[in-house]
Amino acid sequence: MQQKKIKLAVLLSGSGRTLDNFFQQIDAGLLPVRVAVVVGSRPDALGLEKARRRNVPALCMPRQNFRNDRLFSVAIDIELEKYQPDLIVLAGFMHFYHVPDQYRGKVMNIHPALIPAFCGKGFYGHHVHEAVLRYGAKVSGCTVHFADNIYDHGPIIIQRSVPVLEADTPESLAARVFEQECLAYPEAIKLFAEGRLEIRGSRVNIMPPT
């Protein structure tokens, strides 16, 4: 019996590399989701154009049009309500999204480090990898977690690690981490779609397949 596809809302700010990965996984039959809507925080976000090419509704909501992150988040929620997503994923979304009560446990984020290391306000993009190298860490990686209303916080779903090499630059480390992001994020979404993620306090239990 074919598994029912859940509706996904994707929030992004840039090139849409993670969105590309989702589409590839969907096309290969590996990810049981339908991208219902993509919201971009910048008019020049290439991810919006990528969504339109797939006939996916793409909404441009410039962050600069709102006085603060909370008002921005409320405006996003109003738009998302029209699409009734089962899951919201932050995919290179460079702003703080305030998770409303109706979406608690239904918002995922991916961070390019092993939370709780190298995370929090100001730790995004190349800043993360520069900090990892500056500290001299021997491993890094990525973390998929349920988002709450604290930066890079919330129950961890999946983590994947990579070695930090002596010759690494922020760019080479970022590329190696992103390879793992392309595996970890679809895996977490698939587990959610299968109803296999159970939040208990600060932990996520991965239930066996039924």
C-alpha positions as CSV (number, residue, x, y, z in Angstrom):
1,M,0.0,0.0,0.0
2,Q,1.4,3.4,-1.0
3,Q,2.2,5.7,2.0
4,K,0.2,8.9,2.2
5,K,2.4,11.9,1.5
6,I,2.5,14.7,4.1
7,K,2.4,18.4,3.2
8,L,5.6,20.2,3.7
9,A,6.2,24.0,4.1
10,V,9.7,25.1,3.4
11,L,11.1,28.4,4.8
12,L,14.4,29.6,3.1
13,S,16.4,32.7,2.5
14,G,18.9,31.8,-0.2
15,S,19.9,29.4,-3.0
16,G,17.6,26.6,-2.1
17,R,20.3,23.9,-2.0
18,T,18.4,22.0,0.7
19,L,15.1,22.4,-1.3
20,D,16.9,20.9,-4.3
21,N,17.8,17.9,-2.1
22,F,14.2,17.5,-1.1
23,F,13.0,17.5,-4.7
24,Q,15.7,14.9,-5.7
25,Q,14.6,12.7,-2.8
26,I,11.0,13.1,-3.8
27,D,11.6,12.3,-7.4
28,A,13.5,9.2,-6.4
29,G,10.6,8.0,-4.4
30,L,12.6,8.2,-1.1
31,L,10.7,11.0,0.6
32,P,7.0,10.6,1.1
33,V,6.1,14.3,1.1
34,R,4.6,17.0,-1.1
35,V,6.1,20.5,-1.0
36,A,2.9,22.5,-0.5
37,V,4.5,26.0,-0.3
38,V,7.9,27.7,-0.1
39,V,8.3,31.0,1.7
40,G,11.4,33.1,1.0
41,S,12.6,36.0,3.2
42,R,14.4,37.8,0.3
43,P,13.2,38.8,-3.2
44,D,16.5,37.4,-4.7
45,A,16.2,34.0,-3.0
46,L,16.9,31.6,-5.8
47,G,15.0,28.9,-3.9
48,L,11.8,30.8,-4.8
49,E,12.5,30.4,-8.5
50,K,13.3,26.8,-8.0
51,A,10.0,26.2,-6.4
52,R,8.1,28.0,-9.2
53,R,9.8,25.8,-11.8
54,R,8.2,22.9,-10.0
55,N,4.8,24.6,-9.9
56,V,5.1,24.9,-6.2
57,P,3.5,28.1,-4.6
58,A,6.4,30.4,-3.8
59,L,5.8,33.4,-1.5
60,C,8.2,36.2,-1.1
61,M,7.9,37.8,2.3
62,P,10.9,40.2,2.8
63,R,12.0,40.4,6.4
64,Q,12.8,44.1,6.0
65,N,9.0,44.8,5.7
66,F,8.4,43.8,9.3
67,R,9.4,45.7,12.5
68,N,10.6,42.5,14.3
69,D,10.9,38.8,14.1
70,R,7.7,38.1,16.0
71,L,5.6,40.2,13.6
72,F,7.4,38.5,10.7
73,S,6.6,35.1,12.1
74,V,2.9,35.9,12.6
75,A,2.7,37.0,9.0
76,I,4.2,33.8,7.9
77,D,1.8,31.8,10.0
78,I,-1.2,33.6,8.4
79,E,0.1,32.5,4.9
80,L,0.9,29.0,6.0
81,E,-2.6,28.6,7.4
82,K,-3.8,28.6,3.8
83,Y,-1.8,25.5,3.0
84,Q,-2.3,23.5,6.2
85,P,1.2,22.0,6.3
86,D,1.8,18.8,8.3
87,L,5.5,19.9,8.9
88,I,7.4,23.1,8.5
89,V,11.1,22.9,7.7
90,L,13.7,25.6,8.0
91,A,16.1,25.3,5.1
92,G,18.7,28.0,5.2
93,F,16.2,30.4,6.8
94,M,18.3,33.2,8.1
95,H,15.8,34.7,10.6
96,F,14.3,33.7,13.9
97,Y,10.9,32.0,13.4
98,H,8.7,32.1,16.5
99,V,6.9,28.7,16.7
100,P,3.2,29.1,17.5
101,D,1.4,26.7,19.7
102,Q,-0.3,25.0,16.8
103,Y,3.0,24.0,15.2
104,R,4.9,22.8,18.3
105,G,6.5,19.6,17.4
106,K,5.9,20.3,13.8
107,V,8.8,22.6,12.9
108,M,12.3,21.2,12.1
109,N,15.6,22.9,11.7
110,I,19.0,21.7,10.6
111,H,22.2,23.2,12.0
112,P,25.7,22.7,10.5
113,A,27.3,21.6,13.8
114,L,26.8,19.1,16.6
115,I,24.4,20.9,19.0
116,P,25.0,22.0,21.7
117,A,28.4,22.9,20.3
118,F,28.9,25.9,18.0
119,C,25.2,27.0,18.1
120,G,23.0,29.8,19.1
121,K,22.6,33.4,18.0
122,G,25.2,34.4,15.4
123,F,26.2,30.8,14.6
124,Y,25.1,30.3,11.1
125,G,26.7,29.5,7.7
126,H,30.4,30.1,7.5
127,H,30.5,31.5,11.0
128,V,29.9,28.0,12.4
129,H,32.7,26.4,10.4
130,E,35.1,29.2,11.2
131,A,34.4,28.7,14.9
132,V,34.9,25.0,14.7
133,L,38.3,25.4,13.0
134,R,39.4,28.2,15.3
135,Y,38.6,26.1,18.4
136,G,40.5,23.1,17.0
137,A,37.6,20.7,17.2
138,K,38.4,17.2,15.8
139,V,34.8,16.4,14.7
140,S,31.9,18.4,13.5
141,G,28.7,17.5,11.7
142,C,25.0,18.5,11.5
143,T,22.0,18.3,13.7
144,V,18.3,18.0,12.8
145,H,16.1,19.0,15.7
146,F,12.6,20.1,16.4
147,A,12.7,23.9,16.7
148,D,11.4,25.8,19.7
149,N,11.6,29.5,20.6
150,I,15.3,29.4,21.5
151,Y,18.1,29.7,18.9
152,D,19.3,26.2,17.8
153,H,17.4,24.5,20.7
154,G,14.8,21.9,20.9
155,P,14.8,18.0,20.9
156,I,17.4,16.5,18.7
157,I,16.2,14.0,16.1
158,I,19.4,13.0,14.2
159,Q,23.0,13.9,14.2
160,R,25.7,13.0,11.7
161,S,29.4,13.6,12.2
162,V,32.4,14.3,10.0
163,P,36.1,14.5,10.9
164,V,37.8,17.9,10.9
165,L,40.9,17.6,8.8
166,E,44.2,19.4,9.4
167,A,44.0,21.1,5.9
168,D,40.4,22.1,6.2
169,T,39.2,25.5,5.3
170,P,35.7,26.8,6.3
171,E,34.7,26.0,2.7
172,S,36.0,22.4,2.6
173,L,34.5,21.6,6.0
174,A,31.1,23.2,5.0
175,A,31.1,21.0,1.9
176,R,31.7,17.8,3.9
177,V,29.0,18.8,6.5
178,F,26.5,19.6,3.8
179,E,26.9,16.1,2.3
180,Q,25.7,14.8,5.7
181,E,22.9,17.3,5.8
182,C,21.6,15.9,2.5
183,L,21.2,12.5,4.3
184,A,20.1,13.6,7.7
185,Y,17.3,16.0,6.9
186,P,15.4,13.7,4.5
187,E,15.8,10.9,7.0
188,A,14.3,13.0,9.8
189,I,11.4,14.1,7.6
190,K,10.7,10.5,6.5
191,L,10.6,9.4,10.2
192,F,8.1,12.2,10.9
193,A,6.0,11.2,7.9
194,E,6.0,7.6,9.1
195,G,4.8,8.7,12.6
196,R,7.9,7.3,14.2
197,L,9.1,10.4,16.2
198,E,8.0,10.6,19.8
199,I,8.9,13.7,21.8
200,R,9.4,13.0,25.5
201,G,10.7,16.1,27.3
202,S,14.0,17.1,25.8
203,R,14.4,13.7,23.9
204,V,13.1,12.3,20.7
205,N,12.5,8.6,20.6
206,I,12.6,7.0,17.2
207,M,10.0,4.3,17.2
208,P,10.3,1.0,15.2
209,P,8.5,0.8,11.9
210,T,4.9,-0.5,12.2
